[in-house]
Amino acid sequence: MEWMLLPYKRYADFSGRASRKEFWMFALFLVLVTCALISAAVIVSPGGIQRPGYRAGSLFLIALGLFWLGSFVPYIAVHVRRFHDQDRSGWFYLLGFIPYIGGILLLVFMCRPGTPGANRFGEDPLDSGLVTVFS
């Protein structure tokens, strides 16, 4: 659970490096919370907006919007730190805006291992002793 919340502790920290584990655990956390809130919204209002209980489902969707609003900056920051781990500029994040292939490029970059040892962005996060599995 610590790895899932680490980007929130480093909320707007665009400097340093992030391991693959930090990035993918945060991505997993975002997916799990999103699925839980959407499922709760569907369960609470099964008949859609024609039923009397649809407002309760709307509250879960508003909570989802607020969650993503609060997670937007850490999401970008962990992407930038992940590029730093590969000794690339954080501006590579803008590749995601290329239609059709931008998301694929980001996925490939996020799956690649970081540079071993220190680079121009800091020490290797794997050497700090924090990462032991799935790095």
C-alpha positions as CSV (number, residue, x, y, z in Angstrom):
1,M,0.0,0.0,0.0
2,E,2.9,2.3,0.7
3,W,4.0,2.2,-3.0
4,M,0.4,3.1,-4.1
5,L,0.4,6.3,-2.1
6,L,4.0,7.4,-2.5
7,P,3.2,9.7,-5.5
8,Y,0.7,11.5,-3.2
9,K,3.5,12.1,-0.7
10,R,5.6,13.6,-3.5
11,Y,2.6,15.4,-4.8
12,A,4.1,18.0,-7.2
13,D,7.7,16.8,-7.1
14,F,8.9,16.6,-10.7
15,S,12.5,16.1,-9.7
16,G,14.3,12.9,-8.9
17,R,13.5,9.4,-10.2
18,A,10.7,6.9,-9.8
19,S,11.1,3.1,-10.2
20,R,8.8,1.0,-12.3
21,K,7.2,-0.4,-9.2
22,E,6.3,3.1,-7.9
23,F,4.7,4.0,-11.3
24,W,2.8,0.7,-11.8
25,M,1.6,0.4,-8.2
26,F,0.2,4.0,-8.5
27,A,-1.4,3.1,-11.8
28,L,-3.0,0.0,-10.2
29,F,-4.3,2.2,-7.3
30,L,-5.9,4.6,-9.7
31,V,-7.6,1.7,-11.6
32,L,-8.8,0.1,-8.4
33,V,-10.3,3.2,-7.0
34,T,-11.9,4.1,-10.3
35,C,-13.5,0.7,-10.7
36,A,-14.7,0.7,-7.0
37,L,-16.4,4.1,-7.4
38,I,-18.0,3.3,-10.8
39,S,-19.2,0.0,-9.4
40,A,-20.7,1.7,-6.4
41,A,-22.4,4.2,-8.6
42,V,-24.0,1.4,-10.7
43,I,-25.0,-0.6,-7.7
44,V,-26.7,2.3,-5.9
45,S,-28.6,3.4,-9.0
46,P,-29.3,0.2,-11.0
47,G,-32.2,1.7,-13.0
48,G,-30.3,4.6,-14.4
49,I,-31.6,8.2,-14.2
50,Q,-35.2,7.2,-14.4
51,R,-35.2,5.6,-10.9
52,P,-35.5,7.6,-7.7
53,G,-32.0,6.5,-6.4
54,Y,-30.0,8.0,-9.3
55,R,-28.8,10.9,-7.2
56,A,-26.9,8.6,-4.8
57,G,-25.1,7.1,-7.8
58,S,-24.3,10.6,-9.0
59,L,-22.5,11.3,-5.7
60,F,-20.1,8.4,-6.4
61,L,-19.4,9.9,-9.8
62,I,-18.8,13.3,-8.3
63,A,-16.4,11.6,-5.8
64,L,-14.7,9.9,-8.8
65,G,-14.3,13.3,-10.5
66,L,-12.8,14.8,-7.4
67,F,-10.5,11.9,-6.9
68,W,-9.1,12.3,-10.5
69,L,-8.8,16.0,-10.0
70,G,-6.7,15.4,-7.0
71,S,-4.7,12.7,-8.7
72,F,-3.9,14.6,-11.9
73,V,-0.7,16.4,-10.7
74,P,0.8,13.3,-9.0
75,Y,0.0,11.2,-12.1
76,I,2.0,13.6,-14.3
77,A,4.7,13.9,-11.7
78,V,5.3,10.2,-11.5
79,H,5.4,10.0,-15.3
80,V,8.1,12.7,-15.4
81,R,10.1,11.0,-12.6
82,R,9.8,7.7,-14.5
83,F,11.3,9.4,-17.6
84,H,14.1,10.8,-15.3
85,D,14.8,7.2,-14.2
86,Q,15.6,6.4,-17.8
87,D,17.8,9.5,-18.1
88,R,15.3,11.3,-20.4
89,S,13.7,14.7,-20.1
90,G,10.3,14.9,-18.5
91,W,9.1,16.7,-21.7
92,F,8.9,13.2,-23.2
93,Y,5.5,13.1,-21.5
94,L,4.2,15.3,-24.3
95,L,4.6,12.3,-26.6
96,G,1.2,11.2,-25.2
97,F,-0.5,13.9,-27.1
98,I,0.4,12.4,-30.5
99,P,-2.8,10.9,-31.8
100,Y,-3.0,7.1,-32.0
101,I,0.6,6.3,-31.2
102,G,1.3,8.6,-28.3
103,G,-0.3,6.3,-25.7
104,I,1.6,3.3,-27.0
105,L,4.9,5.2,-26.9
106,L,4.2,6.2,-23.2
107,L,3.4,2.6,-22.4
108,V,6.6,1.3,-24.0
109,F,8.7,3.9,-22.1
110,M,7.0,3.2,-18.8
111,C,7.8,-0.5,-19.2
112,R,11.5,0.0,-19.9
113,P,14.0,-0.3,-17.1
114,G,15.8,2.7,-15.7
115,T,19.5,3.4,-16.0
116,P,21.6,1.6,-13.5
117,G,23.4,3.7,-11.0
118,A,23.2,7.5,-10.7
119,N,22.3,9.7,-13.6
120,R,21.9,13.4,-14.1
121,F,18.5,13.3,-12.3
122,G,19.7,11.6,-9.1
123,E,20.5,8.3,-7.5
124,D,19.1,5.0,-8.6
125,P,15.8,4.4,-6.7
126,L,16.7,0.7,-6.7
127,D,19.9,1.3,-4.7
128,S,18.0,3.0,-1.9
129,G,16.8,-0.3,-0.5
130,L,13.1,0.6,-0.8
131,V,12.5,-1.5,-3.9
132,T,12.9,-5.2,-3.6
133,V,10.3,-6.8,-5.8
134,F,8.8,-6.0,-9.2
135,S,11.4,-3.3,-9.9
